[in-house]
Amino acid sequence: MISSLVLHIPHASTEIPPDLRDTFLLSQQELQVEINRITDHATELIFQQAFPAAPAAVFPISRLVVDPERFCDDSKEPMSSVGMGVIYTRGTLRQKLREAPTPLARQRLLDQFYHPHHRKLEEIVDQTLAEHDRCLIIDGHSFPSKALPYELNAEAARPDFCLGTDDFHTAEKLVGRVESELQRLGYSSARNEPFSGTIVPLKHYRKDQRVQSLMIEINRKLYVKEDYSVDRAGVQKVVVALDSVREKLAENDYFAF
C-alpha cells in the first residue's frame, strides 16, 4: 500500500556549509557545542525507520543556518523575539551567534535553502493528495530533557513525547489514538508542551482539512547520552514505539499507511 503519510524532518542535520562558517562569531569548539544543543539528533533515522513507506522532506543543513520550521516573515514568528527567527542571530543560551544578515544576504539564504525545502514538502503533500485525497504529515523532532534559556515556555512539562497540534489540521481522533498508544506502551505525553504547533504547507494552511498534521517530539533522554552521542538501544526502543503508533493509526481506514 502506498503511504498517505508524509514525514517532515527539519532539524536533524549538523551540517554548516563551509562558505557560511565565517558568518558565525563562535569558535569552532563553541559552534560544535551549540550544534549539539540545537540538533534533533538521529530524528531522520528514527522516523524513517518507524514510517518506512512515507516519503520524507529532510532539511539538509543545520537549523543554525536557516530554520525551515519558522515563518520566513519575522513579524509572524514568535521566536524572532529572542533572536531565533528564520535566521538565528542568537543561540540556545541567548548568546550572540552572528550579525543580522543584510537584506540581500538574508534573501540569498532563503532562496538557497528555505524555499526549496518548502517547495519539496508542498510537492510531496500535493502528490499524496492526488493519490489518496488525504494526507497526514508527521513533523518529527526531539527536545532536551531540561529547558534551555532560549525557550519561551521553560516551565512547561517535559514528557517522554510532546505532541504538537493545530486546531484546524489535527483531528482529535488522530492525536487521541497516538496518546492512547503511547500510554499503553508506558510512555508519558503532553499536548503542545514544551513545544507547540505542527507544520502545514502555506498552500493548504487553514484551507484544506484533508491535510492533517501532528508534530511528534521525542525527549532526548530516551536515546541521547550526556555527551550528545546517540544510544543505539535507546533509538531502537523509540523506533519500536513509533512503529506501534503507526500500526495503531493504520487500524483506522482513514489513516491508511
N, C-alpha and C positions, 0 to 999 in steps of 0.2 A: 504493500500500500504506500503510495506517495504521501509524504507528510504534509499536513496542513498547518504544521508548526514551524516557526522561524526563530532562529537564535540571533540575539544581538549581544556581542561581547566587546564592550568598548574600552575596557581598562586593563587588559591582560598584558600588554606589551611593555617591555622595559627599554625599547629602542629609542635612542636620541640620534637623529641624523647628524653625521659628522659636521656638515656645513652649518648646523644650528647650535653646536656645542658652545661656541663663544658668546652666544646671546645670554647664557646663564652666568650669574655672578658667583656661583658656588664653586669651591674647589672640587676636584674630582671625587674626593672622599665624601665631601658634604653632599654632592649631587647623587652619589650612589646610595647614601643613606636615605635621601629624600625619595629616590625612586623606589627603594624598598618599602618605605612607609605608605606610598600612594598607590602602588600597583595592586591590582586584584589578581594575585599570584595564581597561576595554573587554572584560571577560570575557563580559558579556551579548551583545555584538556578535559576538565570536569564536565562541562555542559555538553560538549560534543560527544563524549563517551556515554553520557546519560541519555542523550537525544540524538542517536547516530543518524537517523534518517532526515533530520532537519537541516535545510540549508542555513548557512551562518554568515552574518556580516561581522567580521572580526577586524577591529581597528588595528592597523599595522604598526603604529608608533605609540610612544608613551603619551599619556594624557598630560604630562608636563609641557609638551609642545603645543598641543591643541586638545581640548576636551570635547569629544563628539557628543557627550551626553548633555552638554549645556546648550541653552539657546544662544545663537550667534549674536543676537541683539542683547547687549549687556543690560539695557533698561528693563528687559523682561526676565533677567536671570538673577535670582536671589543671591547666589554665591559670588556675584561680582562685588557685593558689599564688603567681602573680605579679600578681595584681590584674586579671586578664583572663578572668574567668568570663563568664557570660552578659551581665552588665552591667559594663563596664570601669570600674575606678577608677584604673587606671594605664595609661600609654601605651606605645608601642613602645620608648621609651628608659627605661622603668620610672619615668617621671616621674609626678607626681600629676596626674590628669586631671579628677577630680571627687570630691566627697564620696560615700561609700557612701549609696545611697538608703535612705530609711526602708522598712520592710516594705510599707507601703501604696503608696508611690511605685514600689517595685520591682514589685509586683503589677500596677499600672496599666500599666507599660511592657510587661510580659509579655503582658497581656491585649490591649493595643493593637497590638502588633507581632509578638511571638514566636509566640504561639499561633495567630493567623490564618494566618501563613505556613506553619506545620507542618500545619495542617488542609488548606490548599490542596495541599501536597505529597502528603499522605496521600490526598486525593480523586483526584488525578491518577494516583497509583500504583494505587489501587483500580479506577479506570476502565480503566486499561491491563490489569490482571489480568483483569478481566471480559471484555475484548475478545480478549485473546491468551493468557491463562493463564500469562503470564510478563511480566517487566518488567526492564529494565536502567536503572538510574539512573546518569547521568554527573554527577558532582559537580564543577562547573567552578570552578577557582581559578587564581591566579597567585602567584608568590613573588619576593622581591627576590634579586638575584644575590649579594648579600652578607648574611650573617646580621645581624639586628637584636638589640639587647640583651634583648628580651623572650623570645626563642626559647629553648625548653628543650633543644634539640638543636643548638646553634650550630656544632658541629664536623662536622655531617653533610655529606654530598655535596651539591653544588648543580648537578645535571644540567640539561639543557635541559627535560626533563619529569620531574616527580615523579608516580608512580602510587601512590595510596593504596588500600590493600586492607583487606578484612575476612575473617578466616579462615572465616567461615560464609557470607558473602554475595558473595564474589568468587571465581568459578571460576578454576582455574589456566589453563584453555584461553582464558578471556577475557583475562586480563592478559598471557598469553603472546603472543597474537595482536597485542595493542597494542604490546608491546615489540618484537616482530619487525618490525612495520611501521615504527615509529619508527626502528629501527636501519637498515632498508633505505633510509629517506629521509635518513640521515646524522645523525640526532639521537641524543643520549645520553639515557638514562633510568635511574631508580633506583626501587626499591620502598620506599615509606614513608620516604624521605629527600628533603628535610629535614623533611617533614611526613607524618603517618601517618593511616590510617583513612579512612573514607568514610561518607557519611550513608545511613541507612535509617530510615524511619518507625518509631517505637517499637511501633506496632501489629504490625509484621512482624519486628521485630528479633529475631534468633536463633530465629525461629519458622517462617519460610516462605522456603525457598531458591528459590522461583520469583522472588523479588525479589533480583536481583543488583545490585551497586553497585560503581562504580570512580571514585575521585577522580583527576582529571587536573589537575595543577598545572603551569602554564607559567612557565618562568623569564622574568622581565620583561626581561631583557637582549635577548630576541628581538624585542621590539616597543615597549618603553617607553624614552624618552630620559632623560638625566640630569636634565632639568628636569621630569620626570614627564609630559610631553606624549607622545601616542601617535603612533608612527611608522606611517603607513598602509601602507607597503610591507611593514614587518615584520608587521603584522596580517594582511595578505593571505597572506604565506608561512605563517603559523601556521594560518590557516583552511584553506589547501590541504593542509597536513599532516594536520590533524584530519579533513578530508573524506576523505582517503585511508585513515585509520584506520577511519572509518565504513564505507567500501566494503569494507575487509578483514573487518570484523566481519560484514557482511551476506552474505559468502560462506558463512557457517555458517547453516543453516536455523533453528537455534535462535534466533539473534540476527537476526531479520528486521526491518530498519529501513528 
